[in-house]
Amino acid sequence: MTRTPKPNQFIGVWTCGMMELSSEIRELVEKDFNKQVREKDDWFYMVVVNGKKYFVAENGEFGYTAMLPVEY
């Protein structure tokens, strides 16, 4: 069942490691995150893009933070 995301379910912070990636990769991470929040409400999501894992975790301040696994 698809649900409507809450207003705070967005990526508001990108870590330094994520900012070093191409905008295309960041866009794919954001697209997958947006899909996942419509499927389930959680504080932590794992996104896989081109076989690589990325984490998106609620940050308690400004939505969610997208990060490389080594930055978690």
ChimeraX attribute file (.defattr): number of C-alpha atoms within 10 A of each C-alpha:
attribute: neighborCount
match mode: 1-to-1
recipient: residues
	/A:1	5
	/A:2	10
	/A:3	11
	/A:4	11
	/A:5	16
	/A:6	11
	/A:7	7
	/A:8	13
	/A:9	19
	/A:10	19
	/A:11	19
	/A:12	14
	/A:13	19
	/A:14	16
	/A:15	13
	/A:16	12
	/A:17	13
	/A:18	19
	/A:19	14
	/A:20	10
	/A:21	11
	/A:22	9
	/A:23	11
	/A:24	9
	/A:25	14
	/A:26	18
	/A:27	11
	/A:28	15
	/A:29	24
	/A:30	17
	/A:31	12
	/A:32	16
	/A:33	24
	/A:34	15
	/A:35	14
	/A:36	17
	/A:37	20
	/A:38	15
	/A:39	14
	/A:40	14
	/A:41	14
	/A:42	11
	/A:43	14
	/A:44	16
	/A:45	19
	/A:46	17
	/A:47	19
	/A:48	14
	/A:49	13
	/A:50	7
	/A:51	7
	/A:52	9
	/A:53	13
	/A:54	20
	/A:55	20
	/A:56	25
	/A:57	18
	/A:58	20
	/A:59	15
	/A:60	10
	/A:61	10
	/A:62	13
	/A:63	18
	/A:64	23
	/A:65	21
	/A:66	31
	/A:67	22
	/A:68	17
	/A:69	13
	/A:70	8
	/A:71	12
	/A:72	12
